[in-house]
Amino acid sequence: MILNIPTLLTLLRIALIPVLIAVFYWPNEEARTWCTIILITSSLTDWFDGFLARQLNLQTPFGEFLDPVADKLTVVVILVLIVQANPHVYVAIPAAIIIGREVFVASLREWMAELGKRAALKVSWIGKCKTGFQMLAMVCLLYSQNLFGIPVEMIGLVAIYIAAILTLWSLWQYIELALPEFKK
């Protein structure tokens, strides 16, 4: 296992997850603000570790494995915290769709890798859009307070529904790519 800067940044993202959980439950009125800052920091390190790995040619098999694990762990934990803080069906349904897709696609990728066809499941443009709306939703719903009169929570609710729709669309794309293997 090679520990370079991109891999260390990915490990930092994983290490920030329990910190974020602890801060979320911290009995302080600024806790959600600090959680949001931690999530934004984590998101920036996600972008930065990928950028560094590509630009400096520091991609490693361990880093390629670890990056999506860190992404999925972060998404699942944040969505669980958001639903716990706002336990309404209109929040739980899109969160469940997003979490369910993450589990399904991870399993599908593993299965396709066993068949030697993992490369067939590349990230699509829809998947990248889904990730953008998902991150916006998570930041806004985690913060959930008006900011300079802007209804941040409402923006988060709209974004999570857009992310859920894009999630289903990208899930269908993955299924279509794997369908020939299902028919064998």
C-alpha positions in Angstrom: 0.0 0.0 0.0 1.4 3.3 -1.1 0.5 6.3 1.1 0.9 9.4 -1.0 -0.8 12.8 -0.6 -4.0 11.9 -2.5 -4.4 8.7 -0.5 -3.7 10.5 2.8 -6.4 13.1 1.9 -8.9 10.2 1.2 -8.0 8.7 4.6 -8.6 12.2 6.2 -12.1 12.2 4.7 -12.8 8.8 6.3 -11.3 10.1 9.6 -13.6 13.2 9.4 -16.7 11.0 9.5 -16.7 10.2 13.2 -15.7 13.8 13.9 -18.7 15.0 12.0 -21.0 12.6 13.9 -19.6 13.7 17.2 -20.0 17.4 16.3 -23.6 16.7 15.0 -24.6 15.5 18.4 -22.6 18.2 20.3 -25.1 20.2 22.4 -24.2 23.5 21.0 -26.2 25.9 18.7 -23.3 26.1 16.3 -23.0 22.3 15.9 -24.8 22.2 12.5 -22.6 25.1 11.2 -19.5 23.2 12.2 -20.9 20.0 10.6 -21.5 21.9 7.4 -17.9 23.2 7.5 -16.6 19.7 8.0 -18.7 18.4 5.1 -17.5 21.2 2.8 -13.9 20.5 3.8 -14.4 16.8 3.2 -15.9 17.6 -0.3 -13.0 19.8 -1.2 -10.5 17.2 -0.2 -12.4 14.7 -2.3 -12.0 17.0 -5.3 -8.4 17.9 -4.4 -7.2 14.3 -3.9 -8.5 13.3 -7.4 -7.0 16.3 -9.0 -3.6 15.7 -7.4 -3.7 12.0 -8.3 -4.4 12.7 -11.9 -2.1 15.8 -12.3 0.9 14.3 -10.5 0.3 10.7 -11.8 -0.1 9.5 -8.2 -3.0 7.1 -8.9 -2.7 3.8 -7.0 -4.9 0.7 -6.8 -5.4 1.3 -3.1 -6.4 5.0 -3.8 -8.8 3.9 -6.6 -10.4 1.5 -4.1 -10.5 3.8 -1.2 -11.9 6.9 -2.9 -15.3 5.6 -3.7 -15.5 3.9 -0.2 -14.9 7.3 1.4 -17.5 8.9 -0.9 -20.1 6.3 0.0 -19.4 6.3 3.7 -19.7 10.1 3.8 -22.9 10.1 1.8 -24.6 7.4 3.8 -23.6 8.9 7.2 -24.7 12.4 6.2 -28.1 11.2 4.8 -28.7 9.2 8.0 -28.0 12.2 10.1 -30.2 14.4 8.0 -33.1 12.0 8.2 -32.5 11.7 12.0 -32.6 15.4 12.4 -35.7 15.8 10.0 -37.6 12.5 10.3 -40.3 13.2 7.7 -41.2 10.9 4.8 -40.4 13.7 2.3 -36.8 13.6 3.5 -36.5 9.8 4.1 -37.7 8.7 0.7 -35.1 10.6 -1.4 -32.4 9.7 1.1 -33.4 6.0 0.9 -33.3 6.1 -2.9 -29.8 7.6 -2.9 -28.5 5.2 -0.2 -30.2 2.2 -2.0 -28.6 3.2 -5.3 -25.2 3.4 -3.7 -25.5 -0.1 -2.3 -26.8 -1.5 -5.6 -24.2 0.1 -7.8 -21.4 -0.9 -5.4 -22.6 -4.5 -5.5 -23.1 -4.3 -9.3 -19.5 -3.0 -9.8 -18.2 -5.8 -7.6 -20.1 -8.5 -9.6 -19.0 -7.0 -12.9 -15.4 -7.0 -11.6 -15.7 -10.7 -10.9 -16.8 -11.1 -14.5 -13.8 -9.0 -15.7 -16.2 -6.3 -17.0 -15.8 -3.6 -14.3 -14.6 -1.1 -17.0 -18.1 -1.3 -18.6 -19.5 0.7 -15.6 -17.8 4.1 -16.0 -19.3 7.1 -14.3 -21.6 9.0 -16.6 -22.4 12.7 -17.0 -25.7 12.0 -15.3 -23.8 10.5 -12.4 -21.6 13.6 -12.1 -24.7 15.8 -12.0 -26.3 13.6 -9.4 -23.3 14.0 -7.3 -23.4 17.7 -7.6 -27.0 18.0 -6.6 -26.5 15.4 -3.8 -23.7 17.4 -2.3 -25.7 20.7 -2.6 -28.6 18.9 -0.9 -26.5 17.5 1.9 -24.8 20.8 2.7 -28.1 22.7 2.7 -30.1 20.1 4.7 -27.2 19.7 7.2 -27.0 23.4 7.7 -30.8 23.9 7.4 -30.9 27.5 8.5 -31.7 30.6 6.5 -28.6 32.4 5.4 -28.9 36.1 4.5 -32.7 35.5 4.0 -32.0 32.6 1.6 -34.2 29.5 2.4 -31.3 27.1 2.6 -33.4 24.1 3.8 -35.8 24.6 0.9 -33.0 24.7 -1.5 -31.7 21.4 0.0 -35.1 19.8 -0.3 -35.4 20.7 -4.0 -31.8 19.6 -4.6 -32.3 16.2 -2.9 -35.4 15.5 -5.1 -33.4 16.4 -8.2 -30.6 14.2 -6.9 -33.0 11.3 -6.3 -34.4 11.6 -9.9 -30.9 11.7 -11.3 -30.0 8.8 -9.0 -32.7 6.7 -10.5 -31.7 7.8 -14.0 -28.0 6.9 -13.4 -29.1 3.6 -11.8 -31.0 2.7 -14.9 -27.9 3.5 -17.0 -25.9 1.1 -14.9 -28.5 -1.6 -15.3 -28.6 -1.1 -19.0 -24.8 -1.5 -19.2 -25.0 -4.7 -17.1 -28.1 -6.1 -18.8 -26.2 -8.2 -21.3 -24.5 -10.0 -18.4 -27.8 -10.6 -16.7 -29.1 -12.4 -19.8 -26.3 -14.9 -19.8 
